[in-house]
Amino acid sequence: MERREVLVVGGGPAGAATAIGLARRGRDVVLLERAPAWRWRACGVFTSPATMAALARFGVAGHDLAAMARPIPAMRVETRVGTRFRLTYGDDGTLSTAALGFDRSRLDTHLLELARRAGVDVREGVSARVIRDGTATLARGDDLAASVIVGADGLRSVVARSGGVVRRPPLGDRSALTFHVADPGRGAIRDARMVLFDGGYVGLAPVPMDRVNVGIVLAGRRWRARLRAEGAPAVARAVLAAVPPADDDPVAWTSPEICDAIEGAAPVGARVARRNGADWLLVGDAAGFLDPFTGEGLHRALRSAEMAVVAIDRHLGGDPRALAGYDRSVARRTRSKDAVSLLVQGFLEVPWAFDYAARRLATRPAVRETMGLVMGDLVPATRALDPRFLAALLRP
């Protein structure tokens, strides 16, 4: 049996960042990524400026970031009745303050390369099937033992399942479709769009290589039945055909050029009873994911990785409370933001209520700016739960 100090299962941003941080602290780390080479999968691309600072702490240099991310001044939310408002992040049109649309093929592979440079044993095309008592049984049949196992393997984490902590997602059986379409705008800086429709919404985020990332979220039995009957490509084209034209959006949504396979995820979310055991912990989406409507999965993944690095290093140094402390710290950090996200999702479930709030956000700049900063993880989420803020948002 092969024995290592830390085993990271999953080579996405959360897993790669955890491995980088631990290797820099002198820990012996092996990372398993099940895909033999990068491939497009359902994942987030839109994020706030907070993510750029987190990436820099893991060694992503500014010139590398410029090649893998496209500045986005704001997320423009558009309701079914035509109300619009922009969520901004104090943008001045530069990479340093704008929101970002990432090319995940470049971001993910760059982070894995940084992990290799830091001394991580990165093994692509290798997956773990079972995790038990500090041992991972690999897909090829051999075993690998580690003092700590990190689950960074997404919404359907094998580490979380092995730990018996998986619970039903809080938002039910929502489905997501994601892919890219060609962008005739040739890299011009413009807003991302979040367009609401009956039973769901679609996010349109400009990304590098003259593309727009499309993320569709579908809720309810009617959409599930339609997906089964018509298939994902037909449903995706029907959703895009209903996207209203906009002066600053050059894509012809009635007949866009789809650039890659349509990837799906169902349910869109994950919930766990806890994020650690005696010899394991969870980071990124594996540690729990609640669709916040406007992104920020990337920032949460990187912050959980930073917290995991500290906890694992202390655990290996002899602190028996470190892994449980990580779980409590993540819970404290995410509780308020999850409450805000659930509040937003609750309004989305009642169209007239969301339209009511949208009209007020459209005409109240201070309230709108606070909401954008909260959703972008740039200020504490408790600001959006303050009764004074809620009164300013909801009063007639």
Residue pairs with C-beta under 8 A, 6 or more apart in sequence:
1 135
1 142
1 143
1 144
1 145
2 142
2 143
2 144
2 145
3 144
3 145
3 146
4 28
4 29
4 30
4 121
4 144
4 145
4 146
4 147
5 27
5 28
5 29
5 146
5 147
5 148
5 316
6 19
6 22
6 27
6 28
6 29
6 30
6 146
6 147
6 148
6 149
6 150
6 312
6 316
7 29
7 30
7 31
7 32
7 128
7 136
7 144
7 146
7 148
7 149
7 150
8 15
8 18
8 19
8 29
8 30
8 31
8 32
8 120
8 150
8 152
9 15
9 32
9 127
9 128
9 131
9 136
9 149
9 150
9 151
9 152
9 153
9 157
9 158
9 159
10 31
10 32
10 33
10 34
10 150
10 151
10 152
10 153
10 154
10 157
10 284
10 286
11 31
11 32
11 33
11 35
11 108
11 112
11 122
11 124
11 152
12 43
12 108
12 152
12 154
12 284
12 301
13 107
13 108
13 111
13 284
13 298
13 301
13 302
13 305
14 152
14 283
14 284
14 285
14 286
14 301
14 302
14 304
14 305
15 31
15 33
15 150
15 152
15 153
15 283
15 284
15 305
16 31
16 108
16 111
16 112
16 114
16 115
17 58
17 111
17 301
17 302
17 305
17 306
18 150
18 152
18 283
18 305
18 308
18 309
18 312
19 29
19 31
19 115
19 118
19 120
19 122
20 58
20 59
20 111
20 114
20 115
20 118
20 120
21 58
21 305
21 306
21 308
21 309
22 29
22 309
22 312
22 313
23 29
23 115
23 118
23 119
23 120
24 118
25 309
25 313
27 312
27 313
27 316
29 115
29 119
29 120
29 121
30 120
30 121
30 122
30 123
30 144
30 146
31 112
31 115
31 120
31 121
31 122
31 123
32 123
32 126
32 127
32 128
32 136
32 138
33 112
33 122
33 123
33 124
33 125
33 126
34 125
34 126
34 127
34 139
34 153
35 124
35 125
36 124
36 125
37 124
37 125
38 105
38 108
38 109
40 104
40 105
40 179
40 180
40 260
40 261
40 263
41 263
42 176
42 177
42 178
42 263
42 264
42 265
43 104
43 178
43 297
44 215
44 295
44 296
44 297
44 298
45 101
45 102
45 103
45 104
45 205
45 207
45 213
45 215
46 72
46 75
46 99
46 100
46 101
46 102
46 192
46 203
46 205
46 213
46 215
46 294
46 295
47 99
47 100
47 102
47 295
47 296
47 297
47 298
47 299
48 89
48 99
48 100
48 295
48 296
48 299
48 375
48 376
48 377
48 378
49 89
49 90
49 96
49 97
49 98
49 99
49 100
49 376
49 378
50 299
50 376
50 377
50 378
51 100
51 298
51 299
51 302
52 65
52 69
52 95
52 96
52 100
54 299
54 302
54 303
54 306
55 65
55 302
56 62
56 65
57 306
58 111
58 114
58 302
58 305
59 114
59 118
60 110
60 111
60 114
62 95
64 110
65 95
66 95
67 106
67 208
68 102
68 103
68 106
68 107
68 110
68 208
69 95
69 100
69 101
69 102
69 103
69 107
69 207
69 208
70 100
70 101
70 102
70 103
70 187
70 189
70 206
70 207
70 208
71 91
71 93
71 94
71 95
71 98
71 99
71 100
71 189
72 98
72 99
72 100
72 101
72 189
72 190
72 191
72 192
72 205
72 206
73 88
73 91
73 93
73 98
73 99
73 189
73 190
73 191
74 86
74 87
74 88
74 89
74 91
74 99
74 191
74 192
74 372
75 86
75 87
75 99
75 191
75 192
75 193
75 194
75 294
75 295
75 372
76 84
76 85
76 86
76 87
76 191
76 192
76 193
76 194
77 84
77 85
77 86
77 87
77 194
77 196
77 294
77 358
77 361
78 84
78 193
78 194
78 195
78 196
78 244
79 196
79 351
79 354
79 355
79 358
80 196
80 197
80 198
80 351
80 355
81 355
83 355
83 358
83 359
83 362
84 358
84 362
85 358
85 361
85 362
85 368
86 191
86 368
86 372
87 294
87 368
87 371
87 372
87 375
87 376
88 369
88 372
89 97
89 98
89 99
89 372
89 373
89 376
89 378
90 97
90 373
90 378
91 97
91 98
91 99
92 98
93 189
98 189
99 192
99 376
101 192
101 205
101 206
101 207
101 208
101 213
102 207
102 298
103 207
103 208
103 209
103 211
106 208
112 122
112 124
115 122
116 122
126 138
126 139
126 140
127 138
127 139
127 158
128 136
128 137
128 138
128 139
128 144
128 153
128 158
128 159
129 137
129 138
129 139
129 158
130 136
130 137
130 158
130 162
131 137
131 149
131 151
131 158
131 159
131 162
131 163
131 280
132 162
133 279
134 145
134 146
134 147
134 149
134 279
134 280
135 143
135 144
135 145
135 146
136 143
136 144
136 145
136 146
136 149
137 143
138 144
146 279
147 279
147 316
148 279
148 280
148 281
148 312
148 315
148 316
148 323
149 159
149 279
149 280
150 159
150 280
150 281
150 282
150 283
150 308
150 312
151 157
151 158
151 159
151 160
151 163
151 280
151 281
151 282
151 283
151 286
151 287
152 282
152 283
152 284
152 286
152 305
153 159
153 286
154 270
154 284
154 285
154 286
155 265
155 267
155 269
155 270
155 285
155 286
155 289
156 270
157 166
157 270
157 282
157 285
157 286
159 280
159 282
159 286
160 166
160 270
160 272
160 282
160 286
163 277
163 280
163 282
165 272
165 273
165 274
165 275
165 277
165 282
166 270
166 271
166 272
166 273
167 271
167 272
167 273
168 271
169 267
169 268
169 269
169 270
169 271
169 290
170 269
170 271
170 290
170 342
171 219
171 267
171 268
171 269
171 290
171 291
171 345
172 219
172 267
173 224
173 266
173 267
174 217
174 218
174 219
174 266
174 267
174 268
174 269
174 291
175 217
175 218
175 223
175 224
175 227
175 264
175 265
175 266
175 267
175 268
176 215
176 216
176 217
176 218
176 264
176 265
176 266
176 268
177 214
177 215
177 216
177 218
177 232
177 235
177 236
177 262
177 263
177 264
178 213
178 214
178 215
178 216
178 262
178 263
178 264
178 265
179 213
179 214
179 236
179 258
179 259
179 260
179 261
179 262
179 263
180 207
180 211
180 212
180 213
180 214
180 258
180 259
180 260
181 211
181 212
181 214
181 240
181 251
181 256
181 257
181 258
181 259
182 210
182 211
182 212
182 251
182 256
182 257
182 259
183 206
183 210
183 211
183 212
183 250
183 251
184 210
184 250
184 251
185 206
185 210
185 249
185 250
185 251
186 210
187 208
187 210
188 250
189 206
190 206
190 248
190 249
191 248
192 203
192 204
192 205
192 206
193 203
193 204
193 243
193 246
193 249
194 201
194 202
194 203
194 204
194 293
194 294
195 201
195 202
195 203
195 204
195 243
195 244
196 348
196 351
196 354
197 239
197 242
198 351
199 218
199 219
199 220
199 222
199 223
200 216
200 217
200 218
200 219
200 220
200 223
200 239
201 216
201 217
201 293
201 348
202 214
202 215
202 216
202 217
202 239
202 240
202 243
203 213
203 214
203 215
203 216
203 294
203 295
204 212
204 213
204 214
204 243
204 249
204 251
205 212
205 213
205 215
206 212
206 213
207 213
211 259
212 251
214 236
214 240
216 235
216 236
216 239
217 268
217 291
218 224
218 227
218 235
219 349
223 235
226 235
227 235
230 238
232 262
232 264
233 258
233 262
236 258
236 262
240 253
240 254
240 256
241 253
241 254
243 253
245 253
268 291
269 289
269 290
269 291
270 285
270 286
270 288
270 289
271 288
271 290
272 282
272 286
272 287
272 288
274 327
275 281
275 282
275 287
275 288
275 326
275 327
275 330
275 331
276 282
276 323
276 324
276 326
276 327
277 323
278 323
279 323
280 323
281 287
281 308
281 311
281 312
281 323
281 326
281 327
282 288
283 301
283 304
283 305
283 308
284 297
284 300
284 301
284 304
284 305
285 297
285 301
287 304
287 330
288 334
289 297
289 300
290 338
290 341
290 342
291 341
291 345
292 337
292 340
292 341
292 344
292 375
293 341
293 344
293 345
293 348
293 375
294 375
294 376
295 375
296 337
296 375
296 376
296 377
299 377
300 334
300 377
303 333
304 330
307 326
307 329
307 330
307 333
308 326
310 326
311 322
311 323
311 325
311 326
311 329
312 322
312 323
314 322
315 322
315 323
336 380
336 381
336 382
336 385
337 374
337 377
337 381
339 381
339 385
340 374
340 375
340 381
340 384
340 385
343 384
343 385
344 375
347 353
347 354
347 357
348 354
356 394
357 393
357 394
360 367
360 393
360 394
360 395
361 367
361 368
361 371
361 393
362 368
364 392
364 393
366 392
367 389
367 392
367 393
370 379
370 383
370 384
370 389
371 384
371 393
373 379
373 383
374 380
374 381
374 383
374 384
383 389
384 390
